[in-house]
Amino acid sequence: MTDVVVVESPAKAKTINKYLGDNFIVLASFGHVRDLPPKDGSVRPDENFAMDWQTDERGAKQIATIAKAVKNADTLYLATDPDREGEAISWHVRAALEEKNLLRGKNVQRVTFNEITKSAVQTAMANPRALDQPLIDAYMARRALDYLVGFTLSPVLWRKLPGSRSAGRVQSVALRLICEREAEIEVFKSREYWSITGAFATPRNAAFSARLTHLDGRKLDQFDLDNAEKAHAARDLVASSAFSVRSVERKKAKRNPPAPFTTSTLQQEASRKIGMSAQTTMRTAQQLYEGVDLGGETVGLITYMRTDGVTMAAEAVTAIRAMIGESYGAPYLPEKPRVYSSKAKNAQEAHEAIRPTDVSRTPESMARHLSGEQMRLYELVWKRAVASQMQSAELDQVVADLTDSTGRTTLRANGSIIAFDGFLKLYTEGRDDTKTDDDEGRVLPAMSEGERLTTRGVEADQHFTQPPPRFSEASLVKRMEEIGIGRPSTYASILTVLRDRNYVRLDARRFIPEDRGRLVTAFLTSFFERYVDTDFTATLEEQLDDISDGRADWHDIMAAFWRDFSAAVAQTKDLKISDVIDALDEDLGSHFFPTREDGGDPRQCTACGTGRLGLRLGKFGAFIGCSNYPTCQFTRRLVAEDGGEGETLKEGMKSLGQDPETGEEVTVRRGPYGLYLQRGEADPENKKIKPKRTTIPKGLEGDKLTLDQALGLLSLPRKLGPHPETGEMIEAGLGRFGPYVKMGAIFGTLDADDDVLTVGLNRAIDSLAKKMASIRTLGAHPKDGAAVLVRKGRFGPYVQHGQVVANLAKGQSMDEVTFDDALALLAEKGKPLKAKGKATTRKTSTKAAASDDGEKAAPKKKAAPKAATAKKPAAKKTAATTKKTAKTETDAKLARKTRKAKTTDGEDVG
């Protein structure tokens, strides 16, 4: 009888199965098999935070596979990842099997291993344990917290701030950090300052430079020389003075190696050194952890990558130290192993740091087995782990002070050279937003106190202070870790959610908040300030850690949080949209209406000249509008659909000129879904006659559009020419999902970079060729001359004539079917089906008909017969009834919208 082992991924399952042999069946859960249903009421605070769990189609399939194997097993080993999420997945698998009554009489064990190597897996299997209930309780608390925050706060956002997407417990705090940094940058006032640098030579004619530090006997502050006049006066004084060496100070300094990687430091360093995003870093690290094929054997190359611990296993340290001694020599090996402790707030350090599973597998020897991304990340992990156990670097630092004859003017020269490179021989840590020490590597010449120096030149250099830098992925993760919000498993998902919601964008690898993100942050800080406060969020993280360590009950923590949070939400029940507008307008006024260079009123309407511009909230989100509405209909969009800023159509409806052929005016207008073009006006007497309209494709700004471009867009679709093989006409047009090319019933998609107004025939043929590879024309149908096609569908090839389709025989390929075969199939299986008065088609076989893209339509369910009921007289509607009905419909719409919200990795809902 074989035992069953459950892991998370199929790659891991394959590797571990080889280690354990034929007596074990190793199966993958593919992550979580159950989750909270994405609808209101899945967590019930009134029932002591009872939770409903559901299994989706994929989870049900995996549970069924595991259940089948467990029936014939003595022992079930739950071997998911060694962290909170892994413990929760094991708990869910056990619970799902218990519901099926499959674990009666079975031995259920939990095993964990920090690395996927044969020895680590076999050791773990020999030392099983029970499930860690405090860790499961911590998962329950986090899941309930994030669900309740998301499903309670997001609907408030939807009601009071139209156009917003969602709010999350940690996501919203991270967004606030980005928005507050941007606000600092916007109000930053650059200040001028100057530095004075002199070039000198020793009596032995050795050159060096020094910077002015004291003037008139007083130490200079940064802004003492704040204009050219002062700087030039100081420069002239230094140039006219004779200087000698007052003092020379020499000292040795040590630079210690950084600790081996944690999750956050790996993400930071991968971003700095190899430009890898947090999400890509974690995906690549997962691949290295789960195993790489090394000549027929799959081996995990690094230890588990979700950790905030900085220690390494004793045997790993011993192996690394042995390798350092052999490869670099005794001077690079410290007398004792280095021991590290985490400086991060709330660090748990329950697991090892990220290290290579076998230090003898050098990056060079692994290069042929790894992809480019895998190789770069493995090299980073390997070097950092080895360097962490190497000798410190030693630097010789020299500081020389130079003074004039009065002793009231002083310049300082600094030099620093590496006397022993130590760990720097292998690894140098990257830095965020700081300059490399200018003095490092600079060697000062030999000089003695009292020596007279020759002045060779003096320069005055102008500088300006710089605003604080925007957050990069690396610096934001570092900041979140410093203040104690988020956890190793959540950093990457938080950053991804912020971009996916179009709350922020990355520009030159720096986060810039979108207007949508700033509006959400302003709303939350105005009305839910406590819940986006960094200290509050960090304190809550500490309480959750107390749960995982068994020091607190998760129900008590949840009850205290929910009591205050639900009260705060209740206070917004009577909040008016006008109150929201006033708060946001005051908070973000300086951003939306920056000071004008000419000193004019930044809020003066550019359209009417007399109205005052202000923030407005509409059905589709926030926008800038004029106080003279409806007389003045000027509007300015804040956020474009793709998340970019929209400064389009500054003058409201804009005329581009007249169509030279029809004489009709061509205008750019704003509709509920964005900007569009219109030629002419609607006929007031015949509303069925509509003016020609078309959307403006992405990449074109409404206020910069020319008449020629507009006429080209209004003339779409345009003919490009006949196909060289079929002779059919090819057209280019603009559809709902972007630019396309078309030949008969065959459509080809153009890239976003393709200009539909200038795309040529060759590009169109190339696009159609990709589609035509899955479509073959057999000939013209004898009845109506329409093409008979054979297509490659999602569920197999099929033939089509108009709207009639029929699947090919099982095993018959597209290339084998003939024109006569197709006619026979269509005649036999394609019959008209009447529905709602319109003729459509269906097949007489039991299989559903294939659609144009090969998908099969589900067969219609037979309608249940209606029960006979007595007809009641219609109730007379009263004003109260109408009002109640309207409220019910509004609540129903909001409920439907809420049910659509989905949660991410414990940090976001919406």
KAFENRA-V851994 format. One record per backbone hydrogen bond with DSSP energy under -0.5 kcal/mol. CO is the residue of the C=O (numbers start at 1). NH is the residue of the N-H. If there is no record, write none. Layout:
co: (CO;CO)
nh: (NH;NH)
//
This chain:
co: (3;4;5;5;6;7;8;8;9;10;11;12;13;14;15;16;17;21;23;24;25;25;27;35;37;39;42;43;44;44;44;45;50;54;54;56;57;58;59;60;61;62;63;64;65;66;67;69;70;74;75;75;76;76;77;77;78;81;83;84;85;86;87;88;89;90;91;92;93;94;95;96;97;98;103;106;107;107;109;110;114;115;116;117;118;119;120;121;122;124;129;131;132;133;134;135;136;137;138;139;140;141;142;143;144;145;146;147;148;149;149;150;152;153;154;155;156;157;161;167;168;170;171;172;173;174;175;176;177;178;179;180;181;182;183;184;188;191;193;195;195;196;197;198;199;199;200;201;202;205;206;208;210;211;213;214;215;218;221;224;225;227;228;229;230;231;232;233;234;235;236;238;243;244;244;245;247;249;251;253;255;261;262;263;264;265;266;267;268;269;270;270;271;277;278;279;280;281;282;283;284;285;286;287;288;288;292;292;293;294;297;297;299;301;305;307;311;313;314;315;316;317;318;319;320;321;322;323;324;324;325;329;330;332;332;344;353;354;355;358;360;362;363;366;366;367;371;372;373;374;375;376;377;378;379;380;381;382;383;384;386;387;389;391;393;394;394;395;395;396;397;398;399;400;401;401;402;403;404;408;409;410;410;411;412;413;415;416;417;417;420;421;422;423;423;431;437;439;439;441;442;442;448;451;454;454;457;459;459;461;463;471;472;473;474;475;476;477;478;479;480;480;481;487;487;490;491;492;493;494;495;496;497;498;498;499;503;505;505;507;510;512;514;515;516;517;518;519;520;521;522;523;524;528;528;529;530;533;534;535;536;537;538;539;540;541;542;543;544;545;546;546;547;553;554;555;556;557;558;559;560;561;562;563;564;565;566;567;569;570;572;576;577;578;579;580;581;582;583;584;585;588;588;589;596;600;600;601;603;605;611;612;614;616;618;621;622;623;624;625;626;628;628;631;634;636;638;640;644;645;649;654;657;658;659;664;665;665;666;666;667;668;669;669;671;674;675;676;677;678;678;679;682;686;688;689;692;694;695;697;701;701;702;706;707;708;709;710;711;713;718;721;723;728;729;730;730;731;732;732;733;733;735;738;739;740;741;742;743;745;746;748;751;754;755;755;760;761;762;763;764;765;766;767;768;769;771;772;774;776;776;779;781;786;787;787;788;788;789;790;791;791;793;796;797;798;799;800;801;804;806;809;813;813;818;819;820;821;822;823;824;825;826;829;829;831;833;835;838;840;842;849;851;854;855;878;879;880;881;882;883;884;885;886;887;888;889;890;891;892;893;894;895;896;898;902;904;907;908;909)
nh: (25;77;7;27;79;29;30;31;13;14;15;16;17;18;19;20;21;24;3;26;5;27;7;54;39;42;52;45;47;49;50;48;44;35;56;60;61;62;63;64;65;66;67;68;69;70;71;72;73;107;4;77;78;109;6;79;111;83;87;88;89;90;91;92;93;94;95;96;97;98;99;100;102;101;106;108;76;109;78;129;304;117;300;121;122;123;124;125;126;127;110;133;136;137;138;139;140;141;142;143;144;145;146;147;148;149;150;151;152;153;154;154;156;157;158;159;160;161;164;909;172;174;175;176;177;178;179;180;181;182;183;184;185;186;187;188;190;465;463;197;461;212;459;210;456;457;208;454;205;207;202;200;198;412;220;410;218;215;224;226;194;231;232;233;234;235;236;237;238;239;240;241;453;246;403;450;401;399;397;395;393;354;266;267;268;269;270;271;272;273;274;276;275;281;282;283;284;285;286;287;288;289;290;291;301;302;294;299;295;297;294;299;292;357;307;263;353;317;318;319;320;321;322;323;324;325;326;327;328;329;329;332;333;334;391;347;355;261;303;361;362;366;367;369;370;370;375;376;377;378;379;380;381;382;383;384;385;386;387;388;389;390;334;423;255;419;420;253;397;417;251;415;249;413;246;247;411;244;407;217;404;213;214;402;211;400;398;441;396;419;394;424;425;426;427;433;440;416;442;443;416;444;451;245;201;456;199;197;461;195;193;511;476;477;478;479;480;481;482;483;484;485;345;490;491;494;495;496;497;498;499;500;501;503;504;502;514;507;512;510;507;505;518;519;520;521;522;523;524;525;526;527;528;531;532;532;533;537;538;539;540;541;542;543;544;545;546;547;548;549;551;552;550;557;558;559;560;561;562;563;564;565;566;567;568;569;570;571;572;573;575;580;581;582;583;584;585;586;587;588;589;591;592;593;599;596;602;604;613;609;605;627;625;623;621;618;638;616;636;614;629;631;632;633;626;624;646;643;640;647;652;668;666;660;663;659;667;680;656;657;678;654;671;676;674;671;696;669;694;667;680;692;684;689;690;683;679;677;697;700;704;705;705;710;711;712;713;714;715;716;732;730;727;723;744;720;721;742;717;718;735;740;738;735;750;733;748;731;746;747;743;741;754;756;758;759;764;765;766;767;768;769;770;771;772;773;774;775;792;778;790;788;785;781;789;802;778;779;800;776;793;798;796;793;808;791;806;789;804;801;799;812;816;817;822;823;824;825;826;827;828;829;830;831;844;842;840;838;835;833;831;857;854;795;851;882;883;884;885;886;887;888;889;890;891;892;893;894;895;896;897;898;899;900;901;910;906;171;904;167)
//
